[in-house]
Amino acid sequence: MLFEQLRFTRELYNAALEQRITAFNVAGLPISYLRQSKELTRLHAECPAWLPPGMSRSAQQDALRPLDQAFQGFFRRGQKPGFPRFKSAARWGTLSAQYDKGCRLRDDISRVYWAGVGNV
């Protein structure tokens, strides 16, 4: 289940990058993290079946944050370190979520509860 969520967040990141590139090339409009997060909320309501079972909303939003940080860094520094790029499985190895919104420590602190997976 963790690998499924990892795969999904990588695909979400890549889809969000594609959306930003297309919007800028077609309409010349930048897309912000806030706009993509709101669109993700709308997709949850309209098409809940496309989500992996139990996938936390926090983990999905956290997949959009590195993309926004990459764009902010690109526009702040110019051409260095480079335009954000699509992530392969080898370049996407971390899941993150806000505490109490997708993960939390269990009573004995030796286990973490991850939404959709259970105790890890």
C-alpha positions, 0 to 999 in steps of 0.5 A: 500500500505504501508503494501504491501511494508513493506511485500515485503521488509521483504521478500526481506531481508529474501531472501537475507539472504537465498542467503548469507547462501546458497552461503556460504554453497555451494561455501564457498563464502561471498556475499556483499551488493554491489553484492546483490544490483547489482543483485536487479538492474538486476532483475528490468530489467528482471522481473519488474512484481514481484515488488509491484506497485510503490515500490521505489528502495531506499526502496528495497536497504534499506531492504538490508542494515540492513542485511549487518550491521548484518553480519558485526557485527557478523563477527566483534564480533564473536558469540555475538550477534549471526548470523543474523536471518530471520525476521517475520512480528512481527520483521519487522515493518519499511520502510525506503528510501533515501530522494528524492529517494522514499520519501519526505516532502510536502510543508506544512511539515505535510505530507510525500510523499511515492513512490507508496502510495502517501501522508501520 
